[in-house]
């Protein structure tokens, strides 16, 4: 039930974010269209005003020319009346009258244009007012509701009258599928030695004996940050929201690293080199070479030492419900043992180079079968299996897989 509620919170956060993004997208589309209409109107206003301004300027120039002509006529009239004979004066005045009549005729023809003023106005589209009225009538973008669905709990009935305890949820692996939703090239030019999905959906990916990359993946992009961890890291696992545990390929210690403060907070020293890491119930399962697994608490105390039979180094393991599941690439098998070392089940069917593995909410084990480029799920009891993804899914050279609590997976492809 707690896991369902946790997945519900993660899904709700995604839906909450989606609501905000969709509303912002509507506003962005509306604003872009209004900006386009605004620029179009500005260009039309510039064109109209430029044309009218040019006409007014030409008219002013023409008026000034006529004014100069009248001045010239006035000067000629004065000359004719003062210095000429009566006959010459008569003829000169007659010529001047003809020029005056021509000027008067031109003024009369342009009288309407001269006496009128130009105004630049906009005739508003009636549809705009209608759209504004409709927008003002809207009370909201939509109604946000929380829809509830019933969670069905399986119960076992006891005749003894003892309190009934809900059974752990079971999952039919025949209904399981994996679909590739996002495939993004990260740009890491080295092989990957480990990866893990964090509680908040981000992914930690370790370059082989190298740097630790913190990846935030979206539907179409990836934000990558390198954690400042010195030395070549080999294995990595999350302990809590801010803390991860780290192993080194040739070291004899486990370091606790705080991702928020970017500092090492604790060092757990062991007597031999460690390989794989897994975490459950405040304890770490640590693979030592190929034949021993230690269960260690967070203070460094060895709680249990489990002897196992593996032909490969214990690089990939899962610690879950007091059981340890590990892959053996050379022996082409995946085995499950309890904390005493007793084998509960072993799976070898059609395996060819099993590498990375993880568990889902129901305890099923998901394996990357490296040599055949397949992802296989094994039921919690080891009795059933199913191929979830193969080469036809578009992936190849798969080495690691990790599980996110929102029922999605991170898959790492190695360099070919």
HUNORCOR-V137662 format. One record per run of one state. SS is the DSSP state (2 for helix, 1 for strand, 0 for the rest). FROM is the first residue (numbers start at 1). LEN is the number of residues. If there is no record, write none. Layout:
((SS/FROM/LEN) (SS/FROM/LEN))
This chain:
((0/1/1) (2/2/82) (0/84/2) (2/86/24) (0/110/1) (2/111/5) (0/116/10) (2/126/12) (0/138/35) (2/173/3) (0/176/16) (1/192/6) (0/198/5) (1/203/5) (0/208/2) (1/210/1) (0/211/1) (1/212/6) (0/218/4) (1/222/6) (0/228/5) (1/233/6) (0/239/4) (1/243/6) (0/249/4) (1/253/6) (0/259/4) (1/263/7) (0/270/7) (1/277/4) (0/281/2) (1/283/6) (0/289/3) (1/292/6) (0/298/4) (1/302/6) (0/308/9) (1/317/4) (0/321/2) (1/323/6) (0/329/4) (1/333/6) (0/339/4) (1/343/5) (0/348/6) (1/354/6) (0/360/5) (1/365/5) (2/370/3) (0/373/1) (1/374/5) (0/379/6) (1/385/5) (0/390/1) (2/391/3) (0/394/4) (1/398/7) (0/405/3) (1/408/6) (0/414/3))
